[in-house]
């Protein structure tokens, strides 16, 4: 939630810079895992439902294996999520000391959602072969709902930081606290929708990319084609919807956070109509290397041919965000998002015309890269919105420097966290690769008693197939 690259000044508390770096590392790492908790259950549900409704052994195997992958990622995410819970108070004592009563409700509900998700994930995993098929399938629903609710609660805190509400400050004291008003602030619905759809892009393109790699290696069996198709459909819908949601979210940015909009557009002065600047850097108040498209800035940012885009000259210098980081992060997000949206539109047009691009190696290579690109776009989007809010941790109310403590020992915490996260990443990759290898070798865990059975009552993947 905090700008990770701005340098602390001499008057800043000693804990400010390590707190920023720690929060950036923790959130940047955890948010990827959180996406799987939001989006993966829906894909598992579709695969499992298809297996029951159509008597599809392959779909049931996909659901079973995806659930086990989800369990591994959930276990890793539980560690990083727990770390974040402690970090808010440790890194930002000024924020939590002042606004703890305002923010307590969403954090409490997020904790409850976490436990519900964990319980039903366990039931679902244990239920293979032990529960009636439709009842077993329904265990995915509360798991999926809990993931969405938990994410909404966390996003509501960040949305509140961008549009604070639900309290008043009288004589320097926070009074008239309304946690529900804070949680359901003015931008929470659109900001949550933006992140929710991003999660489907990240997970859909990543899972589809795994099977695209398998197909590039010659595994063109139905297991891989279905494993690609289900998540790719989710990702396609999300990729097309995301630019619309992002545009709606940024529609009132000129009134709500004009400094952030000025940094997005690299606008040093107020212009009407304003051009769209692609690329470029701001050096000593001058823009260098940008490609300008006349009027397009006003059209995109203000939905108008002539409306002005506020410039940095209208904002006190001490309230300027780090402009170049904000600008490039925003353009990276928009550029990748546009590329992915155009790619899926092309895929479905070609599919509608009777051709399947999954038979083309160039498309499979692009599909394999789409997952990392979606992750990069999501991380860039978070950098844009968080760095663009600086120097405020609560916009217009509390500066980031006022929220930090004076504990310089936080550098040790940062180093320890980096080591732990690196080890967890290596462990997760090792476990997932081991699972995939065993599945490729034909090792099958407890088959579901309600699955359609092969003549020998075992599912043997076609020769040369691979599971991921």
C-alpha angles and dihedrals in degrees: 000000000000134000105264101191108043112109118237117241128225092264095051119102116262092245096056102085097042089045090054092048092045093050092047092051095045097045096039090054099039097047091067092056091044089059090063091052089054103042110020097071091060091054091047089050092053093048092047093046091050090051092054098039097046101028089244114168093186093054091049091051090050091052092049095048095042088053090056091049088049090053092054092049091044091054092051091044091051089062095049092043091053090050090054092052091060095040096064092066096034098048100033108034092154092057098045094040091054101035105023092115090052096050101036097091100060092043091052093048091047089056091052091048090052092056093047091051092049093049096050093042087057092048091049093050093046093043096071104115093000106072136054108268101247094042089050090051091052090060087076092062100069089041090056094043092050091052091052094045092048091051091048090054093052093044090050089062092052092044088052090054088056095041108020118201141144099073145057130219115224120176090345094307128113108238140164092038115193108181093187092054089048092049094047096044125161099276104029096101095053094039091051091047089052092053094040092055090044089057091057090049093050096045097036096050093040096052092042088050092056091057091042088059089051091052091049086057091055101266099131097153123131092261091065096040092052091041088056097042101054099053092036091059090053091047092048094055091046094048092054094044096046100074090052093051092045091051092051092048092053095044096101097032092112089064099032102043110001094170091058092049091049089053092047090053096036087234112166093174134026110265132186113220094021124207125227111246117208115197120338134124134240114235121175092338095310127107116227131187100007124142108223124208109191119240094354092104091059091045094052100036101035105019088237140105093223110020114123125246109218115245131218088252089074093058127071110255092238088062096051116117121222093284104196095048091048094046096048094043091052094048091047090054094047094043096051092041091053092048093051092046092052091046095055092045088053091048094053094044090053090044090051089053089058103262128115114214090196085083091060117086094208090059093047089052090052091047090052090053094044094079096057089042091054090050090050091050092050094049090047090051092054091048090050095051096040101041089041090058093057138149084035126075088182104028112249092351112064130016120225091241090057091054096052126087131226097248107126089181088082087092087073090053090051092052093047092049092050091053093047094047091048090051092048091049091051091047093050092049091048094050094046093048090049091051092050092049093051091048090050089053090056099253108154128190123215107326117226112256091219095052118109105264130227116228090265091044091242132098112235114186114231115267112284095015124141133198125210 
